[in-house]
Amino acid sequence: MNYKKLSIGRSLERTIADSIGFWASLVMFVVAHYIQTVLTLSKIFSTLDIIINFKQSLAYMTIGLGFYYEVKVVFERFASIFNIENVSMI
């Protein structure tokens, strides 16, 4: 059950991380169109640089969340091992 949650969570996080650049660029161009501003190369590239940095931060966050869930599973396994009663074979 935990593996399914991990797999679904990672897939969802990776999908969001991979598509965030596209959606952010689309929003930027739509907003620029509606407020009728002039898009210069410096504005476009600085905005794309911010988007790329945000995407990388999101990717690092997903790695951290995956690590958190893996550590949680390991500690649950340790707890279940330590709670096993000692049974004698004699």
N, C-alpha and C positions, 0 to 999 in steps of 0.2 A: 504494500500500500504506500509506504513512504517513497519507494522508487518511482511509482507512477506520479506522485505529487512533484517529486524532484524533476522528473523528465518533462512534465507538462509546464512546470514553472520555468525551467531553463529554456524550453522552446518558446514560450510566450515572451520571456525577457529578451531572448535573442532576436525574435521577430520585431519587437519594439525598438531594440537598439539598431537593427539594420535598416529600419524604415524611418527613423527619426529625422535623418538628413533630408529625405525627400519631402516629408510633411512640413518640416520647418522652412525649407526653401519655398514650397508652394505657398505657405502662409505669408512669408516675407514678400513674395511677388504680388500676391493678391492685395495685401495691405498697401504696398507701394502704388499699385494701380489705382486703388480707390481714394487714396489721399493725394493722388496726382503729384507724386514727387519724382524727381529725376534720379534714376539709378545710375550711379557712376561705378566704375570698376572698383574703386576703393571701398565703396559701401557694400558691394556684392561680395568681394573677397573677404572683407572683415567679418561680415555676417556669416559667411560659409565657414570661416575659421572658428568662430564661436560655436557654430553648430557641430563641427567636427570634434572640437574639444568636449562639448557636452555629450556627444555620442561615445567618446572614449571614456568619459567619466561614468556613463551609464553601463558600459561594458565592464569596467572595474567593479562597479557596484554589484553587478550580477555575479561576478566571480566571488565577491565577498559573501553574498547571500547563499550561493552554492556551498561555500566553505562552512558557513554557519549551520546549514542543514546537515551537512556531512558530519560535523562535529557533534551535533545533537544526536544523530543516529548512533555514532560511536559511544557516546555517553549512555544512551539507553541500553545498548548492548552490554556495556560494563555493568550497569545497574542490574540487568537481568542475570548476568553471570554471578555477581556477588550475592544475589538473593536466592540462588539455588541452594537447597538444603543438602548437607552432607549425608549421603546414604551409604551405610556399610553393607558390604557384600557377604558378611559373615552371618 
